[in-house]
Amino acid sequence: MATRIQCVIAASALGLVLASGVTAARAQGASPWQGDSRAAMRLIGASTRPGDGADVLRAGVEIRLQPGWKTYWRYPGDSGVPPRFDFAGSENVKSVSVLWPAPQRFLDGAGGASIGYGQDVILPLRVVAQRAGPVTLRLKLDYAVCEKLCVPVDARAELALSRKKTSQEAALAAAEGRVPRAAGVGKGSPLAVRNVRREANRIFVDVAGNMPVDLFAEGPSPDWALPLPQPVAGAPGGVQRFSFALEGLPAGVKPDGAVLKLTAVSGNEAIEVPAHLD
């Protein structure tokens, strides 16, 4: 049964809290950095896009990492801690959706692997306003940054979203472009999930791409802890085959009828594909 190994927390890092110094909301496009020499976080904002509607605003959570440090994706893999977002203190905000740029795989040297980001990253946000008028985004973010040991971070940021152009337009647009696009099994080119099949308690996935590919698998809810897909032999030319066991399911849950989420990454391309376990 696959298990999730929690990060080893350095004793010297306990109590690292980066919640101080939050100033009044700013409308120039970015909140002040909150962090230290290892990592820092801030909120950024950009203009609304035509067609999104006046009630949908664009923002982002920017995490700055020192060389050698990493942070984690929404599903951290065998080890790590996913970020936790709390926007409850925001003003005139109906909902906030977090978008996730394509991650990478990190081997831990002990046979396990984690999933995340090894360089600075912006997580785009889609903010839906409650009504017309000013919007202030307030975030409490719990995340972890890791080098040889992992450090828990509690950071806060506040930003007034103006709906107008800011100095963060290009950075946020680039991050949005790295979010995997939706696709179906057998659809897309050159990156595509060509085939998904189940043999007893194991899943096989064929992925095509012009460059080396990687694959990540998630269950229908965060309490699924699926193993990371591993490359296996037997794929036809131009296709990489991956396999993983249907392990790490919540107690009492059967996989039949579940919909897995497959994320395939190849170079600067990434797709997200639903896979039905019929």
C-alpha positions as CSV (number, residue, x, y, z in Angstrom):
1,M,0.0,0.0,0.0
2,A,1.5,3.3,-1.0
3,T,2.1,5.7,1.9
4,R,2.9,9.4,2.0
5,I,6.1,10.1,3.9
6,Q,5.8,13.5,5.6
7,C,8.6,16.0,5.4
8,V,11.3,15.9,8.0
9,I,10.9,19.2,9.8
10,A,14.1,20.7,11.0
11,A,13.9,21.6,14.6
12,S,15.6,24.9,14.0
13,A,12.9,25.8,11.5
14,L,9.9,25.3,13.9
15,G,8.2,28.5,14.5
16,L,9.2,30.1,11.3
17,V,6.3,32.5,10.7
18,L,6.3,35.1,8.0
19,A,3.1,36.8,8.9
20,S,4.5,40.0,10.2
21,G,4.7,43.3,8.3
22,V,1.6,43.0,6.1
23,T,0.9,46.5,5.1
24,A,-2.3,48.1,3.7
25,A,-3.5,46.7,0.4
26,R,-1.7,48.2,-2.6
27,A,-3.1,48.7,-6.1
28,Q,0.1,48.9,-8.0
29,G,0.1,45.2,-8.8
30,A,2.1,43.5,-6.1
31,S,2.1,43.2,-2.3
32,P,5.3,43.4,-0.3
33,W,7.4,40.2,-0.2
34,Q,7.0,38.1,3.0
35,G,9.8,35.7,3.7
36,D,13.5,35.2,4.4
37,S,16.7,34.1,2.7
38,R,15.2,30.7,1.7
39,A,11.8,31.7,0.3
40,A,9.3,34.5,0.1
41,M,5.8,35.0,-1.1
42,R,3.6,37.9,-2.4
43,L,0.4,38.5,-4.2
44,I,0.3,40.0,-7.7
45,G,-2.5,41.3,-9.8
46,A,-3.1,42.1,-13.5
47,S,-5.9,43.5,-15.7
48,T,-9.1,41.6,-16.5
49,R,-9.4,39.9,-19.8
50,P,-12.1,40.6,-22.4
51,G,-14.7,37.9,-22.3
52,D,-14.1,36.8,-18.7
53,G,-16.8,39.2,-17.4
54,A,-16.4,42.2,-15.1
55,D,-16.7,40.0,-12.0
56,V,-13.6,37.8,-12.8
57,L,-10.3,39.3,-11.8
58,R,-6.8,37.9,-12.4
59,A,-4.2,37.6,-9.7
60,G,-1.4,35.2,-8.6
61,V,0.6,33.9,-5.7
62,E,4.3,34.3,-6.4
63,I,6.8,32.2,-4.5
64,R,10.5,33.1,-4.8
65,L,13.0,30.3,-4.0
66,Q,16.7,30.5,-3.3
67,P,18.8,28.1,-5.5
68,G,18.6,24.5,-4.2
69,W,15.2,24.9,-2.5
70,K,11.9,23.6,-3.7
71,T,8.2,23.8,-2.9
72,Y,5.3,21.5,-3.6
73,W,2.5,21.0,-6.1
74,R,-1.2,20.4,-5.1
75,Y,-0.3,16.6,-4.9
76,P,3.2,16.4,-3.4
77,G,3.9,12.7,-4.2
78,D,5.6,10.4,-1.8
79,S,6.9,13.2,0.4
80,G,6.1,16.8,1.0
81,V,3.3,19.1,2.1
82,P,0.9,20.7,-0.4
83,P,0.2,24.5,0.0
84,R,-2.9,25.4,1.9
85,F,-4.8,28.6,0.9
86,D,-7.1,30.7,3.1
87,F,-8.8,33.7,1.4
88,A,-11.5,34.0,4.1
89,G,-10.4,37.5,5.1
90,S,-10.9,39.0,1.6
91,E,-13.3,41.7,0.8
92,N,-16.0,41.5,-2.0
93,V,-14.7,38.1,-3.0
94,K,-17.2,35.3,-3.9
95,S,-14.6,32.6,-4.8
96,V,-10.9,32.1,-5.6
97,S,-9.7,29.3,-7.9
98,V,-6.0,28.4,-7.8
99,L,-4.4,27.3,-11.1
100,W,-1.3,25.1,-11.1
101,P,1.6,25.5,-13.7
102,A,3.1,22.1,-14.8
103,P,5.3,20.7,-12.0
104,Q,8.4,18.5,-12.1
105,R,9.4,15.3,-10.3
106,F,12.2,15.2,-7.6
107,L,13.8,12.0,-6.6
108,D,14.6,11.8,-2.9
109,G,17.5,9.3,-3.1
110,A,15.7,6.7,-1.1
111,G,13.4,5.3,-3.8
112,G,10.7,7.9,-3.4
113,A,9.8,11.0,-5.3
114,S,8.0,14.3,-4.7
115,I,6.3,16.7,-7.1
116,G,6.7,20.4,-7.1
117,Y,8.7,23.4,-8.3
118,G,12.5,23.9,-8.1
119,Q,12.5,27.5,-9.2
120,D,10.4,30.7,-8.7
121,V,6.8,30.0,-9.5
122,I,3.5,32.0,-9.9
123,L,0.3,30.2,-9.1
124,P,-2.4,32.1,-11.1
125,L,-5.7,32.9,-9.4
126,R,-9.2,33.5,-10.8
127,V,-11.0,35.7,-8.4
128,V,-14.8,36.1,-8.7
129,A,-16.1,39.3,-7.1
130,Q,-19.2,39.2,-5.0
131,R,-20.5,42.4,-6.6
132,A,-19.3,45.5,-8.5
133,G,-16.8,47.7,-6.6
134,P,-13.4,47.4,-5.0
135,V,-11.9,44.0,-4.4
136,T,-9.3,43.3,-1.7
137,L,-7.6,39.9,-1.7
138,R,-6.2,38.6,1.6
139,L,-4.3,35.4,1.8
140,K,-3.0,33.2,4.6
141,L,-0.7,30.6,3.0
142,D,0.8,27.6,4.7
143,Y,3.4,25.9,2.6
144,A,6.8,24.2,2.9
145,V,10.1,24.8,1.3
146,C,12.8,22.1,1.2
147,E,16.5,21.6,0.6
148,K,17.9,18.8,2.6
149,L,15.4,19.4,5.3
150,C,11.9,21.0,5.1
151,V,10.8,24.2,6.6
152,P,7.2,25.0,7.3
153,V,6.1,28.6,6.3
154,D,3.2,30.6,7.4
155,A,2.9,33.7,5.3
156,R,0.2,36.4,4.8
157,A,-0.3,38.9,2.0
158,E,-2.9,41.5,1.0
159,L,-3.6,43.2,-2.3
160,A,-6.2,45.5,-3.7
161,L,-7.1,44.3,-7.3
162,S,-7.7,47.3,-9.6
163,R,-8.9,45.5,-12.8
164,K,-6.4,47.7,-14.7
165,K,-3.0,47.0,-16.2
166,T,-0.1,46.6,-13.8
167,S,3.6,45.9,-14.0
168,Q,2.8,42.2,-13.5
169,E,1.0,41.6,-16.8
170,A,3.8,39.6,-18.6
171,A,4.7,37.6,-15.5
172,L,1.2,36.5,-14.8
173,A,0.4,35.8,-18.5
174,A,3.5,33.5,-18.7
175,A,2.4,31.6,-15.6
176,E,-1.1,31.2,-17.0
177,G,0.5,29.8,-20.2
178,R,2.2,27.1,-18.2
179,V,-1.0,25.8,-16.7
180,P,-1.8,22.4,-18.4
181,R,-4.5,22.6,-21.0
182,A,-7.6,20.3,-20.8
183,A,-7.5,17.4,-23.2
184,G,-9.1,14.0,-23.6
185,V,-7.7,10.5,-24.1
186,G,-6.5,10.1,-27.7
187,K,-6.8,13.8,-28.4
188,G,-4.1,16.4,-29.0
189,S,-0.8,16.7,-30.7
190,P,2.1,16.5,-30.4
191,L,1.6,15.9,-26.6
192,A,-1.3,13.5,-26.0
193,V,-2.4,10.7,-23.7
194,R,-2.9,8.0,-26.4
195,N,-4.3,5.2,-24.3
196,V,-5.3,4.3,-20.7
197,R,-6.0,0.7,-19.7
198,R,-6.5,-1.1,-16.5
199,E,-5.2,-4.6,-15.9
200,A,-6.5,-5.9,-12.5
201,N,-5.0,-3.5,-9.9
202,R,-2.6,-1.7,-12.3
203,I,-3.0,1.2,-14.7
204,F,-1.0,1.6,-17.9
205,V,-0.9,4.9,-19.7
206,D,0.7,5.6,-23.2
207,V,1.8,9.2,-23.7
208,A,3.1,10.7,-27.0
209,G,5.3,13.8,-27.3
210,N,8.1,15.3,-29.3
211,M,10.3,15.6,-26.2
212,P,10.8,13.4,-23.2
213,V,7.6,13.2,-21.2
214,D,6.6,12.8,-17.5
215,L,3.3,11.8,-16.0
216,F,1.5,12.4,-12.8
217,A,-1.7,10.8,-11.5
218,E,-4.2,12.0,-9.0
219,G,-7.3,10.5,-7.5
220,P,-10.8,12.1,-7.5
221,S,-10.2,13.6,-4.1
222,P,-7.1,14.8,-2.1
223,D,-7.2,11.7,0.3
224,W,-6.1,9.4,-2.6
225,A,-2.4,8.8,-2.4
226,L,-1.6,7.2,-5.7
227,P,2.0,6.1,-6.4
228,L,3.9,8.2,-9.0
229,P,3.7,6.6,-12.5
230,Q,6.9,4.9,-13.6
231,P,8.2,4.4,-17.1
232,V,7.9,0.8,-18.3
233,A,8.8,-1.1,-21.5
234,G,6.6,-2.2,-24.3
235,A,5.3,1.0,-25.8
236,P,5.1,1.5,-29.6
237,G,7.4,3.9,-31.4
238,G,7.1,7.5,-30.4
239,V,5.2,6.7,-27.2
240,Q,6.3,6.5,-23.6
241,R,4.4,4.0,-21.5
242,F,3.9,4.5,-17.7
243,S,2.4,2.3,-15.1
244,F,1.2,2.6,-11.5
245,A,-0.7,0.4,-9.0
246,L,-4.1,1.4,-7.7
247,E,-2.8,1.8,-4.2
248,G,-3.2,4.5,-1.6
249,L,-7.0,4.7,-1.8
250,P,-9.0,5.8,1.2
251,A,-10.2,3.0,3.4
252,G,-13.2,1.2,2.0
253,V,-13.1,3.0,-1.4
254,K,-13.1,0.9,-4.6
255,P,-11.6,2.3,-7.8
256,D,-14.4,1.1,-10.1
257,G,-16.0,4.1,-11.7
258,A,-13.6,6.6,-10.4
259,V,-12.2,9.4,-12.6
260,L,-8.4,9.9,-12.3
261,K,-6.7,13.1,-13.3
262,L,-3.6,12.6,-15.4
263,T,-1.1,15.4,-16.0
264,A,1.4,14.9,-18.8
265,V,4.4,17.2,-19.2
266,S,6.8,17.5,-22.1
267,G,9.1,20.5,-22.4
268,N,7.0,23.6,-22.3
269,E,3.8,21.7,-23.0
270,A,1.4,20.2,-20.5
271,I,-2.0,18.6,-20.6
272,E,-4.6,17.5,-18.0
273,V,-6.7,14.4,-19.0
274,P,-9.5,12.7,-17.1
275,A,-9.3,8.9,-17.1
276,H,-12.4,6.9,-16.3
277,L,-11.8,3.6,-14.5
278,D,-14.8,1.8,-16.0
